[in-house]
Amino acid sequence: MRNKSFIDFSVRLLIKEKKDYLFSFFIFAFIIFIVTAVLFISNSIKRDLLVALANEGQVIVKNNKGGHYAPLNDAYLDALLEINGVDDVVGKVDGYYNFAQDRRYFHVVVEEDLNDSSIYVSEDVGELLKKFKYEKEFNFLVKDTLITLDIAKVVASNIISNNTIFVNEYNARRVLEMDDDAYSYFVLKVPNEDEIENIALKIPKLYPNLVALPDYEVESDYDHLYYYKGGIFMILYIVSLVSFFILLKNQISSVYGSRRKEIAILRSIGFSISDIILLKFIQNSIVVFGAYFMAIILSYLYVFFFDAPLLRNIFLGEHVTHISFTPVVDIKMLFLIFIFTVIPYLASILIPSWKLAIEDISEAMK
């Protein structure tokens, strides 16, 4: 009976009993949707952060005074260059401007391609400035002086560019009120990767007020922060797992309940045990594979086309708007989700079906 007509019979029987399978289909799809959406968001955020980190150096050095980061100067830069293994030291200008009209701080980032009269703003900043009639130019209030710069471009917001105003270094120093020899932090270029840890440990010994962070340590912090994001993130997983096991229990009960007589009837009209197992495999494979791939597609659209409303707030906060997630698909993780959801689901159907199929037909018909 294992031919095209058998498959056609299996599908027709599934369609006839579709109401019995719809609950399992939607619950399973919802579970996969939640889990993959969370993974898409976390992987996208982590990817953007790691790309930004890769464009920096191997060691980031900051000046810690009284629990707060303070500017560094050229004297530190020259001293760091003297350390064996350090190829170059680059000073970075970076900080925050207080936009008092909305009680909000804008991240001020240096963009060397800009001239002295222009700025770029991220999409969310651009939308906010429009509310205060800053559509073509923006006024920075510094020491009772206005610095007026043209808004030359509005750039798409992602985890890096969100809440950001881009200026050249000259204007960044003016807005942040930093001297010409002052820097927010240093980036050290270390050609030999084996020397990174030793240099990061040596700097605080030479200068106790300096904090040296190797790139792999920052990367590890990103992994921890965005892969296990707070209690709500874990609650989503717990809810998904509990829902999944409830679904499995429901499927097992369904097989031992309403499906028992059906299997007995199929046996009585000539279906073998292997035929029944194959029949259930075909029917439930259609359900679970359909739900799995539909959930992944919907999750992809939800995160990368609609910017993951609600779930986005878990990672970035409720005040983050107009942010676009960079599409990142982890095939290995999707495969693991498949293994730990689809396989148990099918097993919860096939094993009870096999046990019922080997029972005495007369007992099952009672």
C-alpha positions, 0 to 999 in steps of 0.5 A: 500500500506504500505508493501514491494512492497511500499518500493520497489517502493519508492526506485526505484523511488528514483534511477530513480530520483537520479540526483535530490537528489545527490546535497542534498546528497553531500551538507548535507554530507559536512556540517555534515563532517565539523561540526563533524571533528571540534568536533572530533579535539576539543574533542581529544585535550581537552581529552589529555589535561585533562588527563595530568591535571588529572595526576597533582595535584589540584593546580599549583603554579608558580612564576611570576616576571615582567610578566615572570615565574621564577624558584621556590626553596625549601624555597617556597616548605617548606612554601607551605607545612605549609598551612592547607589542603595541603597534599603534594607539588611536584616540577616539572622541565620543560622548553624549549631548544633553537634549534638555527639551526632551530630557534625553541624551544623544550619542555623539559619534565622529564621522570623518567624512563630514564637513564643519557645517553638517551632521548626520542623524539617525532615523529616531533622532530625526523624527524627534527633532522634527517635533521640535521644528529642527528639520534642516538644522540643529542648534547645540547649546554649549556654554551659553553659545549656539553651535548651528549645524545643517542636518545633511542626512538621516541614516537608518537606525540599527543597534549601533546608529540608534539615538546618534548624531554624527559629526566630524571630530572638530565639531565633536570636541566643540559639542562635548567641550573637549580640548584638542589633546583630550580623548574619550578613550584609546584603541590599541592596535596589537598585531600579535594576538598572543600579546593582547592579554598580557598588554591588557593586564600590564596597563592597569599595573602601570597606570592604576586609573586606566581600565584596559578591555581586550576585544575578546572580553568585550565580545564575551560580554556581548554574548552574555548580555544578548543571548541571555537577556534578563529574566523576561527573556528566560520566561519566554523560553520557560513558557515555550518549553511548558507549552511544548510539553503540554502539546506533547501530552495532548498529542499522546492523549489524543492518540490513546483516546479518539485515535484508538478506534480509528487505528483498530478499524484500519487494522481490521480492513487490512492495514499492517502495523508499518502501514499505520505508523507510516500513515501517522508519520505522513499526517503529522509530518505535514502538520509539524513541518508546515508549522515549523517552516511557517513559524520561521518565515513569520518570525523572519518577517516579524523581526526583519521587516516589522522590527519586532514590536513588543519583543524589541523592548525586552532587548533595547528598552521601550524608548528605542524606536525606528530601529532596523535589525540586520538580517542574520540567520543562524542555520545551526541554531534552527537545526537544533530547534528542529531536532529538539522540537520536531523529533519529540513531536513526531515521537509522541505520535508514532510511539503510542500509535505503534503500541495501539497498532500491536494491541488486540483488535477486538480489545481496541474496538470496545 
